[in-house]
Amino acid sequence: MYFKRKMKNATIVLLLSFIFGVSCKNEKQMNENLSVVKQPVAKKIPKELKIHNDTRIDNYYWLNDRENPDVIDYLNAENEYTKEALKHTESFQKQLFEEMKGRIKENDTTVPYKLNGYWYLTRFETNKDYPIYIRKKETLEAPEEILFDCNVMAKDQSYFNLGGISISPDNTMAAFSTDLVSRRQYTIQIKNLITGEIYADKVLNTTGSATWANDNKTLFYAMKDEVTLRSEKIFKHKLHTETENDIEVFYEEDETFNTFVYKTKSKKYIVIGASSTLSSEYRILNADTPDAEFKIFQKRTKDLEYSIAHYNDSFYIISNADGATNFKLLKTPENTTERKFWKAVIPHRKDVLIEDIEIFKDYLVVNERENGLNKLRIISWDGSEDYYLPFNSETYTAYIGNNPDFDSIELRYGFNSLTSPSSVIDYNFKIKQNKIKKEQEVLGGKFIKENYESKRIWATARDGVKVPISLVYRKGIKLDGNNPLLQYAYGSYGSTIDPSFSTIRLSLLDRGFIYAIAHIRGGEYLGRDWYENGKLLTKKNTFTDFIDCSKYLIEQKYTSEKHLYAYGASAGGLLMGAIVNLNPELYNGILVAVPFVDVVTTMLDDTIPLTTGEYDEWGNPNNEDYYHYMKSYSPYDNIEAKAYPNMLVTTGLHDSQVQYWEPAKWVAKLRALKTDTNKLLLHTDMDSGHGGASGRFESLKEVAMEYAFLLDLEGINR
């Protein structure tokens, strides 16, 4: 154990003195390392950016050209500087990597599921980075068929990702997709599962998913714009034909919408979906007649969101129609799908958010969220049963799993908590019993769940709103303000960060860290209103909620300013940039991954991937009101000449979600303006994108670097 809580006071003083001494020694070592490599200084090339009679000067705009050798040289220089700054932690990083890797069962298999006469599963093997996809006919005792061995497919590739796999209705072919760059531009190919032959058919620049019609020769897929990467077109491909002859069946003209295609669980309909942040629209086609015309389900209406599922002769619809902020469940006959025919199945409830449904022959399962907690509701179609599965934990995560079989008498769902490893569970509707099919194994022999404690507390935000915080830590901590604490949040797009288990996180917990998830506005933890009050012109609530949670954690002596750390990624990186501009004194260190920090410039550039589809989230800065509000919180635009915390920033050169130049520019400007001597490090993965390195374990090396950075600031080096 990192710290024995029952030591005598004198011993504690000695230990703290030792830790302080180690910390000073580590800082001296880091500074000595940095004296060897010159701190990178990005050249300034002023560029005027004018709109709405307002002028911004961007000295680092030039960094947005990845083909410019000077840009690559600068990124490499930052990488070298970071490597040198953390050189004294290299052995510790290796230790952390091996420790985190050692908790993961290398020789492992997923819980099988049955689809159309075959059992499908995924296997991982020792000393191999990638999964192997397998199926067995009819029974689990049958000989295995290897569909895809990603270890073979990834050979000689610096990056590899297998996207979607779609099995043909007759089980003889698989449409699959690969990304070798990490730009999420997938190439679709078709493999004959009988002969192993990969056909000549090859479709470039797709979203990665493909949908078979019931004729076993027609495929539908979504094509991306090559510049913006917006999925804007649906094409139809005929097996063994030239892809340039593929027929465009739908074009999404609205640049704020993306489009996609899938088949209903019933296998009866091909569905084309189009959605923005706040609106959606679907088109349907009988999967038996792929050359017929798609029919609009319900034409798009501003702020009308809906999703559809088919069963028997009806469609079931989750929608916010008629002011149903937290959504309601409706039903309509499959031949009369317009909104006027929709009838309520589960009405709207003010305090309960409907997130998802799963339909079975005899039962309907509804995934709900109430007071931040997941709830699984079981309803029999005959109306005789309506109840919730019991969950007794104070804070946990439960979700509907993979259930492709309508006729099943079992619901597969997942459960975990901050202290309980993930479980895959089959619940039998008839006998009302759970069967744990698999519980995540934590190897290494050191993890005992009873040694950890989790709880949920509520901080009061400055406007009086109560903000929940999920905490996990080793039992026995003292609330004396001396605990290192890592506070995490996301806070955008209505995305809820549920309190889930992590084997990786144990490397922090076992060294005395508290881990906190702040369920701030901008997510949907407390329902749809929680999201609506953390976006557009209320976006600043996201940032102030996080800060107010930090202040509460300090007030309650979970930690202090000297020991408080924060972490955010992507839109959570925007959050990090905002909080260090507003209250840098609260944090000793910040971890920032692939951060969206140059908000105004990015949102004004509609050639950048994802920009136009983000208007409903952030606002369109071509509108003056949104421009000025956005500018008032944009991290890059609000850097000042003042002290900032220690910071480690990571990104990927090929990131399609948040372009690498945002963190690069941000770091360059911070370096030029900040007045402190705290660490400011930028690490760019020159081979990857938004999701980081490919491979099962390779990404752990970056986590090990991040953790070593945090632990080093605490004077912990083993």
TORVO-762497 format. One record per residue (C-alpha): residue in one letter; chain; x, y, z. Coordinates in pm, whole numbers, plus 50000, padded with zeros to 5 digits. Layout:
# TORVO-762497
- resn:chain:px:py:pz
- A:A:X:Y:Z
...
***
This chain:
# TORVO-762497
- resn:chain:px:py:pz
- M:A:50000:50000:50000
- Y:A:50132:50345:49906
- F:A:50054:50514:50239
- K:A:49979:50352:50574
- R:A:49706:50558:50732
- K:A:49767:50451:51093
- M:A:50126:50573:51123
- K:A:50225:50787:51417
- N:A:50231:51162:51355
- A:A:50611:51182:51366
- T:A:50640:50909:51107
- I:A:50389:51086:50885
- V:A:50592:51407:50906
- L:A:50906:51218:50810
- L:A:50730:51050:50519
- L:A:50588:51377:50392
- S:A:50933:51534:50421
- F:A:51073:51245:50218
- I:A:50808:51284:49952
- F:A:50877:51659:49933
- G:A:51246:51584:49899
- V:A:51182:51334:49621
- S:A:50955:51584:49449
- C:A:51227:51854:49463
- K:A:51483:51603:49339
- N:A:51255:51502:49050
- E:A:51193:51866:48959
- K:A:51568:51931:48964
- Q:A:51621:51625:48744
- M:A:51352:51738:48499
- N:A:51504:52086:48478
- E:A:51849:51940:48419
- N:A:51707:51728:48139
- L:A:51541:52031:47983
- S:A:51865:52225:47987
- V:A:52002:51973:47738
- V:A:51727:52031:47479
- K:A:51631:52383:47387
- Q:A:51268:52473:47453
- P:A:51087:52486:47117
- V:A:50977:52830:47013
- A:A:50735:52845:46723
- K:A:50798:53132:46484
- K:A:50535:53402:46467
- I:A:50374:53479:46133
- P:A:50085:53717:46211
- K:A:49762:53651:46025
- E:A:49463:53881:46048
- L:A:49127:53710:46091
- K:A:48838:53952:46041
- I:A:48463:53908:46082
- H:A:48181:54111:46237
- N:A:48407:54423:46248
- D:A:48636:54230:46484
- T:A:49000:54146:46414
- R:A:49197:53863:46571
- I:A:49571:53821:46517
- D:A:49677:53457:46494
- N:A:50057:53428:46509
- Y:A:50052:53050:46468
- Y:A:49798:53001:46192
- W:A:50078:52867:45972
- L:A:50089:52547:46178
- N:A:49774:52417:46006
- D:A:49966:52284:45706
- R:A:50083:51928:45774
- E:A:50260:51922:45436
- N:A:50488:52207:45542
- P:A:50830:52068:45649
- D:A:50861:52351:45905
- V:A:50543:52227:46075
- I:A:50675:51872:46096
- D:A:51008:52000:46226
- Y:A:50830:52199:46497
- L:A:50619:51900:46606
- N:A:50928:51680:46613
- A:A:51109:51942:46822
- E:A:50822:51944:47071
- N:A:50831:51565:47084
- E:A:51204:51570:47153
- Y:A:51156:51832:47424
- T:A:50884:51624:47589
- K:A:51095:51310:47568
- E:A:51385:51489:47734
- A:A:51162:51644:48001
- L:A:51031:51302:48095
- K:A:51358:51113:48041
- H:A:51404:51060:48414
- T:A:51064:50883:48422
- E:A:51134:50641:48137
- S:A:51197:50341:48360
- F:A:50888:50434:48562
- Q:A:50686:50459:48241
- K:A:50798:50109:48146
- Q:A:50702:49988:48493
- L:A:50359:50148:48464
- F:A:50310:50006:48114
- E:A:50396:49653:48224
- E:A:50181:49695:48534
- M:A:49875:49806:48335
- K:A:49934:49546:48066
- G:A:49980:49280:48334
- R:A:49626:49332:48465
- I:A:49477:49250:48126
- K:A:49411:48890:48034
- E:A:49596:48850:47706
- N:A:49455:48511:47614
- D:A:49089:48602:47622
- T:A:48759:48549:47441
- T:A:48438:48751:47429
- V:A:48102:48602:47526
- P:A:47957:48441:47209
- Y:A:47633:48562:47056
- K:A:47415:48383:46802
- L:A:47309:48531:46470
- N:A:47140:48354:46182
- G:A:47258:48005:46276
- Y:A:47615:48095:46377
- W:A:47785:48176:46705
- Y:A:48017:48476:46677
- L:A:48302:48559:46913
- T:A:48628:48752:46928
- R:A:48954:48606:47059
- F:A:49270:48772:47183
- E:A:49595:48577:47206
- T:A:49909:48625:47414
- N:A:50167:48862:47267
- K:A:49931:48970:46991
- D:A:49799:49324:46965
- Y:A:49488:49268:46757
- P:A:49165:49065:46778
- I:A:49077:48751:46585
- Y:A:48715:48727:46469
- I:A:48565:48378:46475
- R:A:48236:48199:46418
- K:A:48102:47847:46479
- K:A:47807:47690:46304
- E:A:47500:47603:46519
- T:A:47686:47498:46835
- L:A:47985:47620:47031
- E:A:48135:47274:46996
- A:A:48154:47309:46619
- P:A:48491:47374:46450
- E:A:48584:47741:46444
- E:A:48603:47947:46128
- I:A:48848:48236:46141
- L:A:48682:48527:45967
- F:A:48955:48788:46019
- D:A:49289:48770:46196
- C:A:49373:49137:46246
- N:A:49727:49049:46355
- V:A:49795:48923:46004
- M:A:49609:49213:45843
- A:A:49800:49472:46050
- K:A:50143:49332:45967
- D:A:50380:49603:45837
- Q:A:50121:49876:45909
- S:A:50204:50164:46143
- Y:A:49831:50197:46208
- F:A:49548:49949:46155
- N:A:49180:49947:46240
- L:A:48916:49698:46129
- G:A:48589:49887:46103
- G:A:48251:49724:46049
- I:A:48191:49359:45963
- S:A:47863:49278:45791
- I:A:47770:48916:45718
- S:A:47557:48846:45412
- P:A:47210:48696:45477
- D:A:47320:48360:45333
- N:A:47627:48357:45562
- T:A:47872:48313:45274
- M:A:48029:48662:45256
- A:A:48147:48939:45483
- A:A:48171:49304:45391
- F:A:48450:49454:45600
- S:A:48635:49784:45622
- T:A:48986:49898:45713
- D:A:49153:50227:45805
- L:A:49533:50237:45767
- V:A:49582:50608:45842
- S:A:49359:50688:46142
- R:A:49150:50945:45957
- R:A:48835:50731:45987
- Q:A:48820:50704:45609
- Y:A:48749:50337:45562
- T:A:48791:50114:45259
- I:A:48516:49853:45218
- Q:A:48597:49512:45071
- I:A:48415:49179:45047
- K:A:48547:48842:45157
- N:A:48412:48503:45049
- L:A:48389:48312:45378
- I:A:48381:47975:45205
- T:A:48692:48012:44988
- G:A:48873:48292:45174
- E:A:48892:48496:44853
- I:A:48878:48874:44882
- Y:A:48687:49005:44584
- A:A:48808:49286:44361
- D:A:48523:49510:44480
- K:A:48681:49798:44674
- V:A:48508:50116:44792
- L:A:48723:50402:44925
- N:A:48646:50688:45162
- T:A:48348:50543:45349
- T:A:48224:50551:45709
- G:A:48322:50186:45738
- S:A:47981:50021:45766
- A:A:47800:49831:45489
- T:A:47448:49691:45480
- W:A:47337:49388:45277
- A:A:47005:49364:45106
- N:A:46834:49027:45132
- D:A:46941:48926:44778
- N:A:47304:48866:44890
- K:A:47440:49080:44609
- T:A:47340:49439:44689
- L:A:47529:49653:44942
- F:A:47448:49998:45074
- Y:A:47714:50225:45224
- A:A:47781:50587:45321
- M:A:48043:50791:45137
- K:A:48234:51081:45297
- D:A:48326:51417:45149
- E:A:48700:51396:45089
- V:A:48770:51737:45241
- T:A:48522:51781:45527
- L:A:48483:51405:45594
- R:A:48109:51460:45634
- S:A:47914:51145:45552
- E:A:47690:51293:45287
- K:A:47594:51025:45032
- I:A:47444:50676:45034
- F:A:47543:50449:44746
- K:A:47423:50112:44622
- H:A:47682:49859:44507
- K:A:47620:49539:44313
- L:A:47855:49251:44385
- H:A:48132:49199:44125
- T:A:48071:49531:43950
- E:A:48297:49834:43918
- T:A:48254:50068:44214
- E:A:48260:50373:43986
- N:A:47927:50244:43854
- D:A:47769:50242:44202
- I:A:47436:50422:44215
- E:A:47383:50719:44444
- V:A:47050:50663:44624
- F:A:47060:50957:44865
- Y:A:47247:51285:44896
- E:A:47228:51487:45215
- E:A:47238:51849:45100
- D:A:47223:52010:45444
- E:A:47585:52053:45554
- T:A:47481:52032:45921
- F:A:47353:51675:45873
- N:A:47533:51343:45839
- T:A:47386:51033:45681
- F:A:47415:50660:45750
- V:A:47250:50331:45653
- Y:A:47158:50012:45840
- K:A:46917:49716:45846
- T:A:46649:49674:46111
- K:A:46679:49391:46364
- S:A:46379:49230:46191
- K:A:46587:49217:45866
- K:A:46284:49348:45679
- Y:A:46396:49706:45611
- I:A:46701:49894:45490
- V:A:46704:50230:45668
- I:A:46878:50551:45560
- G:A:46918:50794:45846
- A:A:47013:51160:45840
- S:A:47078:51351:46157
- S:A:47211:51672:46299
- T:A:47260:51748:46665
- L:A:46893:51842:46708
- S:A:46700:51692:46415
- S:A:46666:51358:46236
- E:A:46500:51197:45937
- Y:A:46470:50839:45812
- R:A:46394:50665:45484
- I:A:46293:50299:45461
- L:A:46305:50032:45191
- N:A:46198:49668:45198
- A:A:46525:49471:45206
- D:A:46378:49221:44957
- T:A:46350:49492:44688
- P:A:46681:49682:44693
- D:A:46622:49846:44355
- A:A:46295:50009:44459
- E:A:46269:50365:44593
- F:A:46320:50459:44956
- K:A:46019:50610:45136
- I:A:46047:50896:45385
- F:A:45940:50778:45730
- Q:A:45873:51124:45871
- K:A:46023:51429:45701
- R:A:46262:51638:45903
- T:A:46127:51913:46120
- K:A:46340:52161:46311
- D:A:46423:52028:46660
- L:A:46232:51701:46602
- E:A:46448:51405:46698
- Y:A:46341:51047:46650
- S:A:46483:50697:46606
- I:A:46302:50386:46482
- A:A:46291:50010:46542
- H:A:46078:49757:46355
- Y:A:45886:49461:46495
- N:A:45603:49258:46336
- D:A:45383:49502:46148
- S:A:45483:49814:46344
- F:A:45759:50063:46400
- Y:A:45853:50179:46749
- I:A:45977:50535:46778
- I:A:46177:50714:47047
- S:A:46110:51083:46999
- N:A:46103:51426:47162
- A:A:45784:51515:46971
- D:A:45537:51753:47134
- G:A:45778:51885:47393
- A:A:45892:51544:47523
- T:A:46228:51676:47641
- N:A:46334:51344:47792
- F:A:46179:51149:47503
- K:A:45884:50914:47487
- L:A:45815:50583:47315
- L:A:45557:50567:47038
- K:A:45425:50312:46790
- T:A:45288:50330:46437
- P:A:45180:50078:46167
- E:A:45456:50013:45914
- N:A:45244:50143:45625
- T:A:45148:50472:45796
- T:A:45468:50612:45938
- E:A:45399:50986:45943
- R:A:45399:51163:46279
- K:A:45021:51209:46286
- F:A:44982:50831:46319
- W:A:45221:50790:46612
- K:A:45058:50658:46931
- A:A:45214:50669:47277
- V:A:45346:50346:47433
- I:A:45541:50508:47718
- P:A:45454:50875:47777
- H:A:45703:51148:47849
- R:A:45817:51180:48209
- K:A:45987:51491:48339
- D:A:46243:51309:48553
- V:A:46311:51000:48342
- L:A:46520:50999:48023
- I:A:46455:50722:47769
- E:A:46792:50632:47616
- D:A:46732:50310:47424
- I:A:46503:50011:47372
- E:A:46546:49644:47282
- I:A:46258:49447:47135
- F:A:46200:49076:47188
- K:A:45918:48846:47082
- D:A:45751:48859:47423
- Y:A:45915:49154:47597
- L:A:46015:49514:47554
- V:A:46328:49633:47739
- V:A:46373:50006:47800
- N:A:46703:50164:47901
- E:A:46611:50462:48119
- R:A:46806:50712:48326
- E:A:46667:50864:48647
- N:A:46863:51089:48882
- G:A:47174:51002:48686
- L:A:47145:50624:48729
- N:A:47084:50364:48455
- K:A:46766:50157:48488
- L:A:46659:49856:48281
- R:A:46280:49824:48259
- I:A:46116:49496:48153
- I:A:45767:49512:47999
- S:A:45578:49209:47863
- W:A:45379:49271:47547
- D:A:45069:49115:47702
- G:A:45076:49379:47976
- S:A:45108:49132:48264
- E:A:45460:49240:48370
- D:A:45631:49575:48416
- Y:A:45930:49595:48648
- Y:A:46293:49709:48684
- L:A:46604:49498:48727
- P:A:46745:49565:49075
- F:A:47083:49743:49109
- N:A:47201:49813:49459
- S:A:47519:50016:49405
- E:A:47527:50388:49485
- T:A:47691:50468:49152
- Y:A:47721:50224:48862
- T:A:47682:50164:48489
- A:A:47426:49928:48331
- Y:A:47346:49897:47963
- I:A:47172:49677:47706
- G:A:47419:49445:47536
- N:A:47415:49263:47202
- N:A:47073:49102:47148
- P:A:47033:49014:46778
- D:A:46772:48736:46831
- F:A:46404:48840:46853
- D:A:46299:48499:46984
- S:A:46542:48489:47276
- I:A:46402:48447:47627
- E:A:46714:48615:47765
- L:A:46829:48975:47778
- R:A:47202:49026:47754
- Y:A:47318:49331:47945
- G:A:47635:49473:48093
- F:A:47707:49595:48443
- N:A:48005:49750:48618
- S:A:48089:50016:48873
- L:A:48392:50214:48981
- T:A:48490:49925:49209
- S:A:48339:49624:49025
- P:A:48487:49487:48700
- S:A:48264:49463:48395
- S:A:48022:49173:48376
- V:A:47825:49034:48083
- I:A:47495:48902:48219
- D:A:47207:48706:48067
- Y:A:46874:48772:48236
- N:A:46607:48503:48182
- F:A:46264:48663:48139
- K:A:46076:48345:48228
- I:A:46248:48245:48553
- K:A:46363:48600:48635
- Q:A:46720:48504:48710
- N:A:47058:48645:48615
- K:A:47341:48434:48485
- I:A:47682:48597:48479
- K:A:47836:48484:48152
- K:A:48164:48656:48214
- E:A:48324:48889:48465
- Q:A:48630:49084:48364
- E:A:48941:48929:48516
- V:A:49196:49158:48675
- L:A:49528:48978:48669
- G:A:49834:49048:48877
- G:A:49696:48914:49205
- K:A:49677:49256:49373
- F:A:49320:49368:49297
- I:A:49064:49303:49569
- K:A:48744:49497:49509
- E:A:48678:49526:49882
- N:A:48988:49745:49915
- Y:A:48822:50023:49718
- E:A:48530:50251:49789
- S:A:48307:50453:49562
- K:A:48045:50714:49638
- R:A:47847:50993:49482
- I:A:47853:51343:49626
- W:A:47685:51666:49515
- A:A:47857:52001:49469
- T:A:47660:52326:49459
- A:A:47730:52530:49147
- R:A:47742:52909:49161
- D:A:47385:52934:49030
- G:A:47257:52697:49300
- V:A:47233:52385:49082
- K:A:47351:52057:49242
- V:A:47620:51883:49036
- P:A:47690:51512:49102
- I:A:48045:51379:49137
- S:A:48132:51008:49133
- L:A:48441:50919:49339
- V:A:48658:50611:49379
- Y:A:48960:50560:49604
- R:A:49131:50307:49824
- K:A:48960:50263:50158
- G:A:49115:50437:50453
- I:A:49192:50777:50306
- K:A:49190:51076:50536
- L:A:49011:51391:50429
- D:A:49300:51619:50522
- G:A:49357:51791:50188
- N:A:49676:51599:50112
- N:A:49532:51341:49873
- P:A:49625:51372:49507
- L:A:49303:51377:49307
- L:A:49243:51348:48932
- Q:A:48917:51510:48823
- Y:A:48773:51409:48487
- A:A:48478:51531:48279
- Y:A:48359:51564:47920
- G:A:48049:51784:47920
- S:A:47939:51811:47556
- Y:A:47701:51664:47297
- G:A:47474:51520:47564
- S:A:47732:51245:47610
- T:A:47712:51095:47957
- I:A:48029:50974:48126
- D:A:47906:50688:48339
- P:A:48105:50569:48642
- S:A:48268:50259:48498
- F:A:48549:50029:48603
- S:A:48904:50068:48474
- T:A:49197:49835:48533
- I:A:49430:50108:48407
- R:A:49309:50354:48671
- L:A:49425:50117:48948
- S:A:49781:50241:48888
- L:A:49672:50577:49024
- L:A:49440:50452:49298
- D:A:49703:50217:49439
- R:A:49943:50510:49467
- G:A:49708:50719:49674
- F:A:49508:50904:49408
- I:A:49137:50975:49431
- Y:A:48958:50963:49095
- A:A:48656:51190:49043
- I:A:48410:51210:48754
- A:A:48226:51544:48750
- H:A:47887:51495:48582
- I:A:47868:51853:48460
- R:A:47611:52022:48240
- G:A:47659:51957:47870
- G:A:47615:51583:47926
- E:A:47283:51405:47986
- Y:A:47357:51250:48324
- L:A:47054:51426:48478
- G:A:46837:51426:48167
- R:A:46800:51625:47851
- D:A:46773:51961:48030
- W:A:47116:51894:48176
- Y:A:47246:51892:47820
- E:A:47045:52188:47697
- N:A:47185:52402:47979
- G:A:47543:52329:47878
- K:A:47553:52412:47507
- L:A:47526:52705:47269
- L:A:47476:53027:47469
- T:A:47480:52837:47801
- K:A:47810:52660:47729
- K:A:47996:52839:48007
- N:A:47792:52640:48261
- T:A:48005:52339:48160
- F:A:48324:52517:48262
- T:A:48196:52679:48580
- D:A:48038:52350:48692
- F:A:48376:52180:48666
- I:A:48548:52460:48857
- D:A:48279:52461:49126
- C:A:48321:52084:49164
- S:A:48696:52141:49207
- K:A:48634:52403:49474
- Y:A:48392:52171:49655
- L:A:48643:51885:49653
- I:A:48899:52122:49803
- E:A:48651:52257:50061
- Q:A:48564:51905:50171
- K:A:48938:51831:50201
- Y:A:48941:51549:49951
- T:A:49239:51735:49806
- S:A:49397:52079:49779
- E:A:49528:52312:49510
- K:A:49876:52156:49544
- H:A:49739:51808:49474
- L:A:49446:51864:49237
- Y:A:49478:51751:48875
- A:A:49235:51762:48585
- Y:A:49197:51560:48266
- G:A:48988:51605:47954
- A:A:48996:51488:47592
- S:A:48852:51622:47265
- A:A:48559:51847:47368
- G:A:48678:51770:47722
- G:A:49006:51927:47609
- L:A:48813:52248:47542
- L:A:48693:52219:47900
- M:A:49054:52194:48021
- G:A:49156:52495:47817
- A:A:48869:52698:47958
- I:A:48930:52610:48324
- V:A:49301:52692:48313
- N:A:49217:53032:48166
- L:A:48954:53096:48434
- N:A:49108:52943:48748
- P:A:49460:52815:48687
- E:A:49547:52846:49056
- L:A:49318:52554:49147
- Y:A:49524:52290:48969
- N:A:49878:52158:49002
- G:A:49866:51972:48674
- I:A:49651:51918:48367
- L:A:49634:51630:48119
- V:A:49485:51732:47786
- A:A:49428:51489:47498
- V:A:49337:51583:47139
- P:A:49186:51912:47264
- F:A:48935:52127:47078
- V:A:49084:52460:47185
- D:A:49081:52691:46882
- V:A:48703:52711:46880
- V:A:48639:53027:46683
- T:A:48880:52967:46396
- T:A:48772:52605:46357
- M:A:48402:52682:46363
- L:A:48451:52955:46100
- D:A:48622:52710:45862
- D:A:48358:52491:45700
- T:A:48624:52293:45511
- I:A:48746:52134:45833
- P:A:48596:51791:45907
- L:A:48289:51798:46129
- T:A:48260:52178:46150
- T:A:47920:52233:45990
- G:A:47763:51947:46181
- E:A:47870:52115:46504
- Y:A:47667:52435:46466
- D:A:47382:52301:46680
- E:A:47626:52226:46960
- W:A:47844:52538:46967
- G:A:47657:52782:46745
- N:A:47749:52921:46404
- P:A:48005:53202:46450
- N:A:47896:53355:46122
- N:A:47614:53477:46348
- E:A:47755:53768:46546
- D:A:47599:53671:46880
- Y:A:47748:53324:46864
- Y:A:48081:53461:46745
- H:A:48128:53690:47043
- Y:A:48007:53432:47296
- M:A:48235:53168:47148
- K:A:48528:53408:47144
- S:A:48470:53488:47512
- Y:A:48552:53129:47618
- S:A:48769:52989:47335
- P:A:49086:52868:47513
- Y:A:49323:52978:47236
- D:A:49176:53327:47213
- N:A:49182:53385:47589
- I:A:49538:53294:47683
- E:A:49685:53564:47907
- A:A:50024:53658:48044
- K:A:49985:53476:48377
- A:A:50081:53157:48557
- Y:A:49939:52828:48430
- P:A:49953:52477:48584
- N:A:50191:52203:48474
- M:A:50047:52065:48149
- L:A:50096:51763:47923
- V:A:49913:51790:47591
- T:A:49879:51499:47347
- T:A:49749:51480:46990
- G:A:49772:51278:46668
- L:A:49900:51411:46336
- H:A:49618:51242:46142
- D:A:49335:51334:46377
- S:A:49014:51387:46179
- Q:A:48804:51495:46477
- V:A:49024:51765:46627
- Q:A:49303:51869:46393
- Y:A:49656:51843:46536
- W:A:49719:52214:46480
- E:A:49473:52317:46751
- P:A:49683:52181:47040
- A:A:50004:52275:46855
- K:A:49896:52640:46822
- W:A:49764:52644:47177
- V:A:50091:52520:47324
- A:A:50293:52760:47110
- K:A:50089:53058:47233
- L:A:50094:52939:47594
- R:A:50471:52906:47576
- A:A:50503:53263:47451
- L:A:50271:53422:47710
- K:A:50273:53226:48035
- T:A:50472:53375:48321
- D:A:50546:53062:48525
- T:A:50821:52800:48512
- N:A:50578:52507:48523
- K:A:50607:52227:48271
- L:A:50437:52265:47934
- L:A:50479:51958:47715
- L:A:50332:51862:47377
- H:A:50345:51507:47241
- T:A:50222:51437:46887
- D:A:50176:51078:46775
- M:A:50300:51109:46417
- D:A:50127:50783:46311
- S:A:49779:50808:46461
- G:A:49461:51012:46487
- H:A:49183:51092:46733
- G:A:49171:50750:46893
- G:A:49543:50727:46951
- A:A:49767:50435:46864
- S:A:49618:50116:46725
- G:A:49673:49779:46881
- R:A:49551:49640:47208
- F:A:49840:49756:47423
- E:A:50019:50024:47225
- S:A:49788:50298:47357
- L:A:49891:50205:47713
- K:A:50234:50355:47645
- E:A:50077:50700:47613
- V:A:49873:50642:47930
- A:A:50192:50537:48109
- M:A:50355:50862:47999
- E:A:50056:51065:48122
- Y:A:50043:50886:48456
- A:A:50420:50919:48502
- F:A:50382:51294:48442
- L:A:50115:51320:48715
- L:A:50288:51093:48962
- D:A:50618:51271:48910
- L:A:50452:51599:49009
- E:A:50352:51425:49333
- G:A:50703:51296:49393
- I:A:50598:50937:49333
- N:A:50837:50743:49114
- R:A:50765:50377:49175
***
